[in-house]
Amino acid sequence: MMHAGYLADAPDGSPVHSFHPAPSVWCCANHVLGLPLETDRQGAAVHEAGHLVAALVGGIHVIDVGLTPEEALFPCGPVHGVSGVTQIGPMTVHPESYLTMLAAGELAHQRWLRDSGLFTPARAWAVERGAVDDTGKAIGFLRQQFPGSPDDGYRQRFWQYRPAAEALLVAHWECVLNVAGPLGSRGHLNGDEAAALAGLPNPPELASEL
């Protein structure tokens, strides 16, 4: 059975559909997360390392991975955070590998919160909201595979790949940490550097179908 998710109203009144329940009162994901910038950077590095390791295991070529500090002024106040991007090459792998890779970033971030003693239900939701780009990519991909559904239905389909991503991270967690440390300190790794740190091969740019 698909997880139905939770519905909440954003401060502007727009609906928010999420896997984790939203806090009863919130302004934005960054302020709910509420971590110092350097700690947030560590979490972002683990997030991207989760994507990267899942890509390598799934047969997806990684071009590079990087972190970018961000500052913005929201209606609720200034926001300081760190975003990341794992750039992959063209692929012909099975769709499950791509969707598992997209799910693995947030789930690595969630595990890092737990392992670091920083986890709260509100932060779990904030990390999910911070992965909105990953969810958007998954929705776009699934819309091509299964046209005609609303976004909420695509989110539910995407959530079905969470167990596979969690199992992959359990099996390769040391690989994730081996990449996250140098990525956090350096801010950028090319795909081959990151693969070497993970101890995994970087598949050819045009990966074979699984």
C-alpha positions in Angstrom: 0.0 0.0 0.0 1.3 3.5 -0.9 2.1 5.8 2.0 -0.6 8.5 1.8 1.6 11.2 3.2 0.6 14.3 5.2 -1.1 17.5 4.1 -0.4 20.9 5.6 -0.8 24.6 4.7 2.3 26.7 3.9 2.5 30.2 5.4 1.1 31.5 2.1 -1.8 29.1 2.3 -0.6 26.8 -0.5 -0.9 23.0 0.2 2.2 21.0 1.2 2.2 17.2 0.7 5.0 15.5 2.5 6.2 12.0 3.7 7.0 13.4 7.1 4.4 15.5 9.1 5.0 19.2 9.0 5.5 21.1 12.3 2.4 22.7 13.7 4.0 26.1 13.1 6.7 26.9 10.5 8.0 29.6 8.3 10.6 27.8 6.0 12.6 24.6 6.0 15.9 26.3 6.8 14.6 27.9 10.0 12.9 24.7 11.1 16.2 22.8 10.5 17.9 25.4 12.7 21.5 24.2 12.5 24.7 26.2 12.4 26.1 26.8 8.9 29.1 24.4 9.4 26.8 21.7 10.7 24.4 22.2 7.9 27.4 21.9 5.5 28.2 18.5 6.9 24.6 17.3 6.4 24.6 18.6 2.8 27.8 16.8 2.1 26.3 13.5 3.4 23.2 14.2 1.3 25.2 14.5 -1.9 27.4 11.6 -1.0 24.3 9.5 -0.6 23.2 10.5 -4.2 26.7 9.8 -5.5 27.1 6.3 -3.9 23.6 5.3 -5.0 24.5 6.4 -8.5 27.7 4.5 -8.6 26.1 1.3 -7.3 23.2 1.7 -9.8 25.5 2.0 -12.8 25.2 5.7 -13.3 28.2 7.8 -14.3 29.0 10.7 -12.0 30.5 13.8 -13.5 31.1 15.7 -10.3 29.6 16.7 -7.0 29.7 20.0 -5.2 28.4 22.2 -2.4 27.3 25.9 -2.6 26.7 28.2 0.4 23.5 30.1 0.0 22.1 33.3 1.5 18.6 34.7 1.0 16.2 37.0 2.7 12.8 35.4 3.3 9.7 37.1 4.8 10.6 35.3 8.0 14.2 36.6 8.1 17.6 35.9 6.6 18.4 32.3 5.6 21.9 30.8 5.5 22.4 27.3 4.2 24.3 25.0 1.9 22.9 23.4 -1.2 24.5 20.6 -3.3 24.4 19.1 -6.7 25.5 15.7 -8.0 25.9 15.9 -11.7 25.4 12.6 -13.6 26.0 11.7 -17.2 23.6 10.4 -19.8 22.2 7.0 -18.8 20.3 4.0 -20.0 20.0 2.3 -16.7 16.8 0.9 -15.3 14.4 3.6 -14.0 14.6 2.1 -10.5 18.3 2.9 -10.3 17.6 6.6 -11.0 14.7 6.9 -8.6 16.7 5.1 -5.9 19.5 7.5 -6.5 17.2 10.5 -6.1 15.8 9.1 -2.9 19.2 8.3 -1.4 20.2 11.9 -0.8 17.5 12.8 1.6 17.6 9.4 3.4 21.4 9.7 3.9 20.8 13.1 5.4 18.1 11.7 7.7 20.5 8.9 8.9 23.2 11.5 9.5 20.8 13.5 11.7 20.0 10.3 13.7 23.7 9.3 14.0 24.7 12.8 15.1 22.0 13.1 17.8 20.4 15.9 15.9 17.2 14.2 14.7 13.8 15.6 15.5 10.5 15.0 13.6 10.6 18.7 12.6 14.1 18.4 11.2 13.1 15.2 9.4 10.4 17.2 7.6 12.9 20.1 7.0 15.4 17.8 5.3 12.6 16.4 3.1 11.6 19.9 2.1 15.2 20.7 1.4 15.2 17.9 -1.1 12.4 19.5 -3.2 14.6 19.5 -6.3 15.1 15.7 -6.0 11.4 15.2 -5.7 10.8 17.5 -8.6 13.1 15.5 -10.8 11.4 12.3 -9.7 8.0 13.7 -10.4 9.1 14.8 -13.9 10.6 11.4 -14.6 7.5 9.5 -13.4 5.2 11.8 -15.3 6.9 10.6 -18.5 6.5 7.0 -17.4 2.9 7.3 -16.1 1.2 10.3 -17.6 -2.0 11.8 -16.3 -1.6 11.7 -12.5 -1.5 14.6 -10.1 1.8 15.5 -8.4 0.6 14.0 -5.1 0.3 10.6 -6.9 3.8 10.9 -8.3 5.2 11.7 -4.8 3.6 8.6 -3.5 5.1 6.5 -6.3 8.5 8.1 -5.6 8.2 7.2 -1.9 8.0 3.6 -2.8 11.7 3.7 -3.7 12.7 4.8 -0.1 13.2 1.2 1.2 15.5 0.4 -1.7 17.5 3.5 -1.0 17.7 2.8 2.7 18.9 -0.7 2.0 21.6 0.6 -0.3 22.8 3.1 2.3 22.9 0.4 5.0 25.1 -1.7 2.7 27.4 1.2 1.7 27.3 3.6 4.6 31.1 3.7 5.0 31.4 4.6 1.4 29.0 7.6 1.9 31.0 8.8 4.9 34.3 8.4 3.1 33.1 10.8 0.4 31.2 13.2 2.7 34.2 14.2 4.8 36.4 15.4 1.9 33.4 16.9 0.1 32.5 18.9 3.1 36.0 20.3 3.5 36.8 20.8 -0.2 33.4 21.7 -1.6 33.9 19.9 -4.9 35.0 16.6 -6.2 35.1 15.3 -9.7 33.3 12.0 -10.3 36.5 9.9 -10.4 37.9 11.5 -7.3 34.6 10.8 -5.4 34.4 7.2 -6.7 37.9 6.5 -5.6 37.1 7.8 -2.1 34.0 5.7 -2.0 36.0 2.6 -3.2 33.6 2.1 -6.0 34.1 2.2 -9.8 32.7 5.2 -11.7 30.6 3.6 -14.5 31.2 4.6 -18.1 29.4 7.8 -19.1 26.9 5.8 -21.2 26.0 3.1 -18.7 24.7 -0.2 -19.9 21.1 -1.2 -19.1 20.7 -3.2 -15.9 
